[in-house]
Amino acid sequence: MSVADPIPGFFVPVHRALTEPILLGGAPRTVAIANGTLAAAIALGLRLWIPGLLLWLVGHAAAVWAAKHDPQFVEVVRRHLRTPTYLGV
């Protein structure tokens, strides 16, 4: 028995969907929904169509760019903001 062989009874196949982040249009789902809601509020509620569309386009493009570099960037930012700085100036 080599190291690469699974131990009987301890091998469970995991579906790929359980390990990959949930993306919506290439951006994390929560960020895409929040961005779309804010852009729709500006475009429809305030009747500022072009600024709302630009906000959605820039926000979604930034979220897709960040997700390409690190699909878990939202959790990383949350943890970064929650952790106090010990050597902060």
Biopython code that builds the backbone (N, CA, C, O; Angstrom):
import numpy as np
from Bio.PDB.StructureBuilder import StructureBuilder

atoms = [
    (1, "MET", "N", (0.845, -1.174, 0.000)),
    (1, "MET", "CA", (0.000, 0.000, 0.000)),
    (1, "MET", "C", (0.897, 1.246, 0.000)),
    (1, "MET", "O", (1.736, 1.425, 0.882)),
    (2, "SER", "N", (0.701, 2.085, -0.992)),
    (2, "SER", "CA", (1.523, 3.288, -1.088)),
    (2, "SER", "C", (0.803, 4.468, -0.428)),
    (2, "SER", "O", (-0.341, 4.341, 0.010)),
    (3, "VAL", "N", (1.471, 5.594, -0.364)),
    (3, "VAL", "CA", (0.915, 6.780, 0.284)),
    (3, "VAL", "C", (-0.263, 7.329, -0.518)),
    (3, "VAL", "O", (-1.199, 7.878, 0.064)),
    (4, "ALA", "N", (-0.233, 7.190, -1.848)),
    (4, "ALA", "CA", (-1.281, 7.746, -2.698)),
    (4, "ALA", "C", (-2.568, 6.929, -2.662)),
    (4, "ALA", "O", (-3.613, 7.442, -3.062)),
    (5, "ASP", "N", (-2.537, 5.685, -2.201)),
    (5, "ASP", "CA", (-3.737, 4.857, -2.144)),
    (5, "ASP", "C", (-4.644, 5.335, -1.013)),
    (5, "ASP", "O", (-4.168, 5.589, 0.093)),
    (6, "PRO", "N", (-5.936, 5.458, -1.277)),
    (6, "PRO", "CA", (-6.850, 5.873, -0.203)),
    (6, "PRO", "C", (-7.032, 4.757, 0.814)),
    (6, "PRO", "O", (-6.969, 3.573, 0.483)),
    (7, "ILE", "N", (-7.257, 5.156, 2.044)),
    (7, "ILE", "CA", (-7.521, 4.201, 3.114)),
    (7, "ILE", "C", (-8.957, 3.717, 2.948)),
    (7, "ILE", "O", (-9.855, 4.539, 2.766)),
    (8, "PRO", "N", (-9.198, 2.427, 3.004)),
    (8, "PRO", "CA", (-10.569, 1.930, 2.834)),
    (8, "PRO", "C", (-11.508, 2.532, 3.879)),
    (8, "PRO", "O", (-11.220, 2.524, 5.076)),
    (9, "GLY", "N", (-12.630, 3.050, 3.399)),
    (9, "GLY", "CA", (-13.610, 3.655, 4.288)),
    (9, "GLY", "C", (-13.398, 5.137, 4.523)),
    (9, "GLY", "O", (-14.268, 5.784, 5.105)),
    (10, "PHE", "N", (-12.274, 5.703, 4.094)),
    (10, "PHE", "CA", (-11.987, 7.117, 4.311)),
    (10, "PHE", "C", (-11.918, 7.906, 3.011)),
    (10, "PHE", "O", (-11.425, 9.034, 3.011)),
    (11, "PHE", "N", (-12.389, 7.356, 1.924)),
    (11, "PHE", "CA", (-12.380, 8.039, 0.638)),
    (11, "PHE", "C", (-13.809, 8.409, 0.269)),
    (11, "PHE", "O", (-14.679, 7.542, 0.190)),
    (12, "VAL", "N", (-14.048, 9.688, 0.045)),
    (12, "VAL", "CA", (-15.372, 10.162, -0.338)),
    (12, "VAL", "C", (-15.211, 11.054, -1.559)),
    (12, "VAL", "O", (-14.472, 12.037, -1.503)),
    (13, "PRO", "N", (-15.883, 10.740, -2.657)),
    (13, "PRO", "CA", (-15.805, 11.627, -3.820)),
    (13, "PRO", "C", (-16.561, 12.931, -3.534)),
    (13, "PRO", "O", (-17.681, 12.904, -3.024)),
    (14, "VAL", "N", (-15.951, 14.052, -3.861)),
    (14, "VAL", "CA", (-16.554, 15.359, -3.631)),
    (14, "VAL", "C", (-16.853, 15.983, -4.988)),
    (14, "VAL", "O", (-15.980, 16.054, -5.853)),
    (15, "HIS", "N", (-18.086, 16.432, -5.168)),
    (15, "HIS", "CA", (-18.461, 17.064, -6.427)),
    (15, "HIS", "C", (-17.752, 18.404, -6.563)),
    (15, "HIS", "O", (-17.538, 19.112, -5.579)),
    (16, "ARG", "N", (-17.396, 18.735, -7.775)),
    (16, "ARG", "CA", (-16.644, 19.955, -8.038)),
    (16, "ARG", "C", (-17.412, 21.206, -7.609)),
    (16, "ARG", "O", (-16.797, 22.189, -7.197)),
    (17, "ALA", "N", (-18.729, 21.186, -7.698)),
    (17, "ALA", "CA", (-19.537, 22.350, -7.342)),
    (17, "ALA", "C", (-19.439, 22.691, -5.855)),
    (17, "ALA", "O", (-19.703, 23.831, -5.471)),
    (18, "LEU", "N", (-19.066, 21.733, -5.019)),
    (18, "LEU", "CA", (-18.945, 22.006, -3.587)),
    (18, "LEU", "C", (-17.656, 22.730, -3.227)),
    (18, "LEU", "O", (-17.559, 23.318, -2.149)),
    (19, "THR", "N", (-16.680, 22.697, -4.099)),
    (19, "THR", "CA", (-15.386, 23.296, -3.786)),
    (19, "THR", "C", (-15.145, 24.607, -4.511)),
    (19, "THR", "O", (-14.243, 25.353, -4.130)),
    (20, "GLU", "N", (-15.914, 24.911, -5.533)),
    (20, "GLU", "CA", (-15.715, 26.143, -6.291)),
    (20, "GLU", "C", (-16.611, 27.246, -5.745)),
    (20, "GLU", "O", (-17.712, 26.961, -5.274)),
    (21, "PRO", "N", (-16.166, 28.496, -5.797)),
    (21, "PRO", "CA", (-17.008, 29.593, -5.307)),
    (21, "PRO", "C", (-18.191, 29.830, -6.244)),
    (21, "PRO", "O", (-18.125, 29.520, -7.434)),
    (22, "ILE", "N", (-19.267, 30.379, -5.697)),
    (22, "ILE", "CA", (-20.456, 30.672, -6.494)),
    (22, "ILE", "C", (-20.264, 32.038, -7.138)),
    (22, "ILE", "O", (-20.192, 33.056, -6.450)),
    (23, "LEU", "N", (-20.181, 32.050, -8.463)),
    (23, "LEU", "CA", (-19.974, 33.288, -9.199)),
    (23, "LEU", "C", (-21.218, 33.608, -10.023)),
    (23, "LEU", "O", (-21.926, 32.705, -10.470)),
    (24, "LEU", "N", (-21.472, 34.867, -10.213)),
    (24, "LEU", "CA", (-22.583, 35.331, -11.020)),
    (24, "LEU", "C", (-22.009, 36.284, -12.059)),
    (24, "LEU", "O", (-21.679, 37.429, -11.750)),
    (25, "GLY", "N", (-21.892, 35.805, -13.283)),
    (25, "GLY", "CA", (-21.289, 36.621, -14.331)),
    (25, "GLY", "C", (-19.806, 36.827, -14.114)),
    (25, "GLY", "O", (-19.252, 37.821, -14.583)),
    (26, "GLY", "N", (-19.150, 35.922, -13.420)),
    (26, "GLY", "CA", (-17.716, 36.025, -13.171)),
    (26, "GLY", "C", (-17.360, 36.725, -11.874)),
    (26, "GLY", "O", (-16.202, 36.702, -11.457)),
    (27, "ALA", "N", (-18.343, 37.351, -11.224)),
    (27, "ALA", "CA", (-18.119, 38.046, -9.954)),
    (27, "ALA", "C", (-18.750, 37.234, -8.829)),
    (27, "ALA", "O", (-19.695, 36.484, -9.071)),
    (28, "PRO", "N", (-18.247, 37.368, -7.606)),
    (28, "PRO", "CA", (-18.897, 36.683, -6.488)),
    (28, "PRO", "C", (-20.367, 37.086, -6.397)),
    (28, "PRO", "O", (-20.727, 38.239, -6.632)),
    (29, "ARG", "N", (-21.201, 36.117, -6.055)),
    (29, "ARG", "CA", (-22.647, 36.308, -6.097)),
    (29, "ARG", "C", (-23.113, 37.483, -5.243)),
    (29, "ARG", "O", (-23.920, 38.291, -5.702)),
    (30, "THR", "N", (-22.625, 37.591, -4.021)),
    (30, "THR", "CA", (-23.084, 38.669, -3.136)),
    (30, "THR", "C", (-22.666, 40.042, -3.655)),
    (30, "THR", "O", (-23.424, 41.007, -3.559)),
    (31, "VAL", "N", (-21.461, 40.123, -4.202)),
    (31, "VAL", "CA", (-20.983, 41.398, -4.730)),
    (31, "VAL", "C", (-21.780, 41.789, -5.974)),
    (31, "VAL", "O", (-22.141, 42.955, -6.138)),
    (32, "ALA", "N", (-22.058, 40.818, -6.854)),
    (32, "ALA", "CA", (-22.818, 41.106, -8.065)),
    (32, "ALA", "C", (-24.234, 41.566, -7.747)),
    (32, "ALA", "O", (-24.745, 42.485, -8.388)),
    (33, "ILE", "N", (-24.875, 40.935, -6.762)),
    (33, "ILE", "CA", (-26.237, 41.326, -6.391)),
    (33, "ILE", "C", (-26.244, 42.712, -5.745)),
    (33, "ILE", "O", (-27.103, 43.536, -6.060)),
    (34, "ALA", "N", (-25.303, 42.972, -4.852)),
    (34, "ALA", "CA", (-25.236, 44.291, -4.207)),
    (34, "ALA", "C", (-24.938, 45.385, -5.230)),
    (34, "ALA", "O", (-25.541, 46.457, -5.187)),
    (35, "ASN", "N", (-24.024, 45.122, -6.134)),
    (35, "ASN", "CA", (-23.660, 46.092, -7.157)),
    (35, "ASN", "C", (-24.846, 46.362, -8.083)),
    (35, "ASN", "O", (-25.127, 47.515, -8.410)),
    (36, "GLY", "N", (-25.534, 45.316, -8.502)),
    (36, "GLY", "CA", (-26.688, 45.486, -9.377)),
    (36, "GLY", "C", (-27.829, 46.223, -8.700)),
    (36, "GLY", "O", (-28.508, 47.035, -9.328)),
    (37, "THR", "N", (-28.042, 45.943, -7.425)),
    (37, "THR", "CA", (-29.104, 46.613, -6.679)),
    (37, "THR", "C", (-28.800, 48.099, -6.520)),
    (37, "THR", "O", (-29.687, 48.935, -6.693)),
    (38, "LEU", "N", (-27.567, 48.427, -6.196)),
    (38, "LEU", "CA", (-27.186, 49.837, -6.056)),
    (38, "LEU", "C", (-27.295, 50.571, -7.387)),
    (38, "LEU", "O", (-27.793, 51.695, -7.442)),
    (39, "ALA", "N", (-26.829, 49.934, -8.460)),
    (39, "ALA", "CA", (-26.905, 50.561, -9.782)),
    (39, "ALA", "C", (-28.357, 50.735, -10.223)),
    (39, "ALA", "O", (-28.706, 51.752, -10.821)),
    (40, "ALA", "N", (-29.206, 49.744, -9.929)),
    (40, "ALA", "CA", (-30.622, 49.864, -10.288)),
    (40, "ALA", "C", (-31.309, 50.957, -9.475)),
    (40, "ALA", "O", (-32.177, 51.659, -9.994)),
    (41, "ALA", "N", (-30.932, 51.108, -8.211)),
    (41, "ALA", "CA", (-31.518, 52.169, -7.390)),
    (41, "ALA", "C", (-31.151, 53.540, -7.934)),
    (41, "ALA", "O", (-31.973, 54.457, -7.935)),
    (42, "ILE", "N", (-29.935, 53.674, -8.389)),
    (42, "ILE", "CA", (-29.514, 54.964, -8.950)),
    (42, "ILE", "C", (-30.176, 55.198, -10.308)),
    (42, "ILE", "O", (-30.664, 56.292, -10.592)),
    (43, "ALA", "N", (-30.185, 54.161, -11.139)),
    (43, "ALA", "CA", (-30.729, 54.321, -12.489)),
    (43, "ALA", "C", (-32.244, 54.482, -12.476)),
    (43, "ALA", "O", (-32.775, 55.358, -13.159)),
    (44, "LEU", "N", (-32.945, 53.654, -11.712)),
    (44, "LEU", "CA", (-34.405, 53.692, -11.728)),
    (44, "LEU", "C", (-34.970, 54.661, -10.696)),
    (44, "LEU", "O", (-35.894, 55.419, -10.993)),
    (45, "GLY", "N", (-34.423, 54.640, -9.497)),
    (45, "GLY", "CA", (-34.960, 55.480, -8.428)),
    (45, "GLY", "C", (-34.669, 56.955, -8.623)),
    (45, "GLY", "O", (-35.547, 57.798, -8.446)),
    (46, "LEU", "N", (-33.447, 57.259, -8.984)),
    (46, "LEU", "CA", (-33.068, 58.662, -9.170)),
    (46, "LEU", "C", (-33.177, 59.112, -10.622)),
    (46, "LEU", "O", (-32.988, 60.287, -10.935)),
    (47, "ARG", "N", (-33.485, 58.164, -11.505)),
    (47, "ARG", "CA", (-33.602, 58.419, -12.947)),
    (47, "ARG", "C", (-32.302, 58.954, -13.533)),
    (47, "ARG", "O", (-32.308, 59.795, -14.432)),
    (48, "LEU", "N", (-31.197, 58.455, -13.011)),
    (48, "LEU", "CA", (-29.877, 58.779, -13.560)),
    (48, "LEU", "C", (-29.378, 57.542, -14.291)),
    (48, "LEU", "O", (-28.605, 56.757, -13.743)),
    (49, "TRP", "N", (-29.822, 57.374, -15.521)),
    (49, "TRP", "CA", (-29.568, 56.144, -16.257)),
    (49, "TRP", "C", (-28.087, 55.931, -16.554)),
    (49, "TRP", "O", (-27.560, 54.842, -16.327)),
    (50, "ILE", "N", (-27.427, 56.941, -17.049)),
    (50, "ILE", "CA", (-26.022, 56.774, -17.455)),
    (50, "ILE", "C", (-25.118, 56.562, -16.235)),
    (50, "ILE", "O", (-24.289, 55.652, -16.271)),
    (51, "PRO", "N", (-25.230, 57.348, -15.162)),
    (51, "PRO", "CA", (-24.393, 57.044, -13.981)),
    (51, "PRO", "C", (-24.685, 55.673, -13.376)),
    (51, "PRO", "O", (-23.766, 55.000, -12.910)),
    (52, "GLY", "N", (-25.944, 55.251, -13.378)),
    (52, "GLY", "CA", (-26.276, 53.923, -12.869)),
    (52, "GLY", "C", (-25.658, 52.821, -13.713)),
    (52, "GLY", "O", (-25.126, 51.848, -13.179)),
    (53, "LEU", "N", (-25.729, 52.972, -15.021)),
    (53, "LEU", "CA", (-25.129, 51.988, -15.924)),
    (53, "LEU", "C", (-23.609, 51.970, -15.789)),
    (53, "LEU", "O", (-22.996, 50.902, -15.787)),
    (54, "LEU", "N", (-23.005, 53.143, -15.677)),
    (54, "LEU", "CA", (-21.550, 53.210, -15.505)),
    (54, "LEU", "C", (-21.111, 52.613, -14.178)),
    (54, "LEU", "O", (-20.089, 51.930, -14.109)),
    (55, "LEU", "N", (-21.884, 52.869, -13.115)),
    (55, "LEU", "CA", (-21.559, 52.294, -11.815)),
    (55, "LEU", "C", (-21.617, 50.772, -11.875)),
    (55, "LEU", "O", (-20.732, 50.094, -11.353)),
    (56, "TRP", "N", (-22.660, 50.232, -12.513)),
    (56, "TRP", "CA", (-22.780, 48.780, -12.642)),
    (56, "TRP", "C", (-21.629, 48.220, -13.464)),
    (56, "TRP", "O", (-21.028, 47.215, -13.083)),
    (57, "LEU", "N", (-21.317, 48.857, -14.581)),
    (57, "LEU", "CA", (-20.267, 48.352, -15.468)),
    (57, "LEU", "C", (-18.902, 48.374, -14.786)),
    (57, "LEU", "O", (-18.171, 47.385, -14.847)),
    (58, "VAL", "N", (-18.554, 49.465, -14.149)),
    (58, "VAL", "CA", (-17.255, 49.572, -13.483)),
    (58, "VAL", "C", (-17.186, 48.654, -12.264)),
    (58, "VAL", "O", (-16.174, 47.988, -12.043)),
    (59, "GLY", "N", (-18.259, 48.618, -11.474)),
    (59, "GLY", "CA", (-18.283, 47.759, -10.290)),
    (59, "GLY", "C", (-18.202, 46.285, -10.641)),
    (59, "GLY", "O", (-17.483, 45.529, -9.988)),
    (60, "HIS", "N", (-18.934, 45.871, -11.666)),
    (60, "HIS", "CA", (-18.907, 44.470, -12.062)),
    (60, "HIS", "C", (-17.555, 44.103, -12.669)),
    (60, "HIS", "O", (-17.028, 43.022, -12.406)),
    (61, "ALA", "N", (-16.998, 44.990, -13.472)),
    (61, "ALA", "CA", (-15.679, 44.718, -14.062)),
    (61, "ALA", "C", (-14.611, 44.597, -12.971)),
    (61, "ALA", "O", (-13.734, 43.737, -13.051)),
    (62, "ALA", "N", (-14.685, 45.455, -11.959)),
    (62, "ALA", "CA", (-13.715, 45.377, -10.862)),
    (62, "ALA", "C", (-13.883, 44.084, -10.075)),
    (62, "ALA", "O", (-12.893, 43.474, -9.670)),
    (63, "ALA", "N", (-15.127, 43.659, -9.854)),
    (63, "ALA", "CA", (-15.368, 42.421, -9.121)),
    (63, "ALA", "C", (-14.909, 41.201, -9.921)),
    (63, "ALA", "O", (-14.372, 40.254, -9.346)),
    (64, "VAL", "N", (-15.112, 41.214, -11.227)),
    (64, "VAL", "CA", (-14.647, 40.102, -12.074)),
    (64, "VAL", "C", (-13.127, 40.062, -12.075)),
    (64, "VAL", "O", (-12.537, 38.984, -12.000)),
    (65, "TRP", "N", (-12.488, 41.219, -12.160)),
    (65, "TRP", "CA", (-11.021, 41.263, -12.147)),
    (65, "TRP", "C", (-10.479, 40.714, -10.829)),
    (65, "TRP", "O", (-9.525, 39.936, -10.816)),
    (66, "ALA", "N", (-11.098, 41.128, -9.718)),
    (66, "ALA", "CA", (-10.643, 40.651, -8.408)),
    (66, "ALA", "C", (-10.897, 39.152, -8.257)),
    (66, "ALA", "O", (-10.072, 38.443, -7.680)),
    (67, "ALA", "N", (-12.027, 38.661, -8.768)),
    (67, "ALA", "CA", (-12.341, 37.240, -8.661)),
    (67, "ALA", "C", (-11.417, 36.388, -9.518)),
    (67, "ALA", "O", (-11.162, 35.231, -9.184)),
    (68, "LYS", "N", (-10.918, 36.935, -10.607)),
    (68, "LYS", "CA", (-9.956, 36.182, -11.424)),
    (68, "LYS", "C", (-8.644, 35.993, -10.671)),
    (68, "LYS", "O", (-7.990, 34.958, -10.806)),
    (69, "HIS", "N", (-8.262, 36.981, -9.886)),
    (69, "HIS", "CA", (-7.022, 36.879, -9.118)),
    (69, "HIS", "C", (-7.199, 36.039, -7.858)),
    (69, "HIS", "O", (-6.310, 35.270, -7.494)),
    (70, "ASP", "N", (-8.343, 36.184, -7.191)),
    (70, "ASP", "CA", (-8.624, 35.407, -5.986)),
    (70, "ASP", "C", (-10.132, 35.279, -5.832)),
    (70, "ASP", "O", (-10.790, 36.244, -5.443)),
    (71, "PRO", "N", (-10.701, 34.100, -6.131)),
    (71, "PRO", "CA", (-12.156, 33.949, -6.045)),
    (71, "PRO", "C", (-12.711, 34.151, -4.637)),
    (71, "PRO", "O", (-13.911, 34.380, -4.483)),
    (72, "GLN", "N", (-11.882, 34.074, -3.623)),
    (72, "GLN", "CA", (-12.328, 34.257, -2.246)),
    (72, "GLN", "C", (-11.988, 35.653, -1.713)),
    (72, "GLN", "O", (-11.826, 35.823, -0.505)),
    (73, "PHE", "N", (-11.876, 36.657, -2.599)),
    (73, "PHE", "CA", (-11.399, 37.966, -2.156)),
    (73, "PHE", "C", (-12.363, 38.642, -1.184)),
    (73, "PHE", "O", (-11.923, 39.442, -0.358)),
    (74, "VAL", "N", (-13.649, 38.351, -1.253)),
    (74, "VAL", "CA", (-14.598, 38.974, -0.331)),
    (74, "VAL", "C", (-14.328, 38.504, 1.096)),
    (74, "VAL", "O", (-14.320, 39.309, 2.027)),
    (75, "GLU", "N", (-14.109, 37.203, 1.266)),
    (75, "GLU", "CA", (-13.813, 36.683, 2.603)),
    (75, "GLU", "C", (-12.470, 37.203, 3.115)),
    (75, "GLU", "O", (-12.312, 37.455, 4.310)),
    (76, "VAL", "N", (-11.512, 37.361, 2.214)),
    (76, "VAL", "CA", (-10.201, 37.883, 2.612)),
    (76, "VAL", "C", (-10.331, 39.326, 3.086)),
    (76, "VAL", "O", (-9.723, 39.698, 4.089)),
    (77, "VAL", "N", (-11.100, 40.133, 2.395)),
    (77, "VAL", "CA", (-11.284, 41.533, 2.791)),
    (77, "VAL", "C", (-12.034, 41.612, 4.118)),
    (77, "VAL", "O", (-11.682, 42.420, 4.978)),
    (78, "ARG", "N", (-13.066, 40.780, 4.294)),
    (78, "ARG", "CA", (-13.794, 40.767, 5.573)),
    (78, "ARG", "C", (-12.874, 40.426, 6.731)),
    (78, "ARG", "O", (-12.910, 41.083, 7.771)),
    (79, "ARG", "N", (-12.053, 39.403, 6.556)),
    (79, "ARG", "CA", (-11.133, 39.001, 7.628)),
    (79, "ARG", "C", (-10.093, 40.086, 7.878)),
    (79, "ARG", "O", (-9.716, 40.335, 9.023)),
    (80, "HIS", "N", (-9.625, 40.735, 6.808)),
    (80, "HIS", "CA", (-8.635, 41.802, 6.952)),
    (80, "HIS", "C", (-9.208, 42.972, 7.744)),
    (80, "HIS", "O", (-8.525, 43.538, 8.598)),
    (81, "LEU", "N", (-10.444, 43.332, 7.468)),
    (81, "LEU", "CA", (-11.055, 44.455, 8.178)),
    (81, "LEU", "C", (-11.404, 44.105, 9.620)),
    (81, "LEU", "O", (-11.442, 44.990, 10.475)),
    (82, "ARG", "N", (-11.660, 42.831, 9.903)),
    (82, "ARG", "CA", (-12.033, 42.408, 11.244)),
    (82, "ARG", "C", (-10.821, 42.237, 12.167)),
    (82, "ARG", "O", (-10.951, 42.374, 13.384)),
    (83, "THR", "N", (-9.650, 41.941, 11.604)),
    (83, "THR", "CA", (-8.465, 41.699, 12.411)),
    (83, "THR", "C", (-7.816, 43.014, 12.795)),
    (83, "THR", "O", (-7.534, 43.834, 11.921)),
    (84, "PRO", "N", (-7.569, 43.239, 14.093)),
    (84, "PRO", "CA", (-6.947, 44.501, 14.503)),
    (84, "PRO", "C", (-5.465, 44.544, 14.101)),
    (84, "PRO", "O", (-4.807, 43.512, 13.969)),
    (85, "THR", "N", (-4.980, 45.733, 13.918)),
    (85, "THR", "CA", (-3.563, 45.891, 13.591)),
    (85, "THR", "C", (-2.784, 46.065, 14.884)),
    (85, "THR", "O", (-3.113, 46.915, 15.711)),
    (86, "TYR", "N", (-1.759, 45.259, 15.047)),
    (86, "TYR", "CA", (-0.946, 45.316, 16.256)),
    (86, "TYR", "C", (0.240, 46.259, 16.103)),
    (86, "TYR", "O", (0.680, 46.886, 17.067)),
    (87, "LEU", "N", (0.740, 46.347, 14.902)),
    (87, "LEU", "CA", (1.894, 47.212, 14.667)),
    (87, "LEU", "C", (1.524, 48.424, 13.835)),
    (87, "LEU", "O", (2.382, 49.026, 13.190)),
    (88, "GLY", "N", (0.259, 48.782, 13.847)),
    (88, "GLY", "CA", (-0.230, 49.907, 13.049)),
    (88, "GLY", "C", (0.318, 51.225, 13.540)),
    (88, "GLY", "O", (0.592, 51.401, 14.728)),
    (89, "VAL", "N", (0.472, 52.136, 12.623)),
    (89, "VAL", "CA", (1.014, 53.454, 12.963)),
    (89, "VAL", "C", (-0.108, 54.402, 13.223)),
    (89, "VAL", "O", (0.130, 55.571, 13.527)),
]
sb = StructureBuilder()
sb.init_structure("model")
sb.init_model(0)
sb.init_chain("A")
sb.init_seg("    ")
for serial, (resi, resn, name, xyz) in enumerate(atoms, 1):
    if name == "N":
        sb.init_residue(resn, " ", resi, " ")
    sb.init_atom(name, np.array(xyz, "f"), 0.0, 1.0, " ", f" {name:<3s}", serial, name[0])
structure = sb.get_structure()
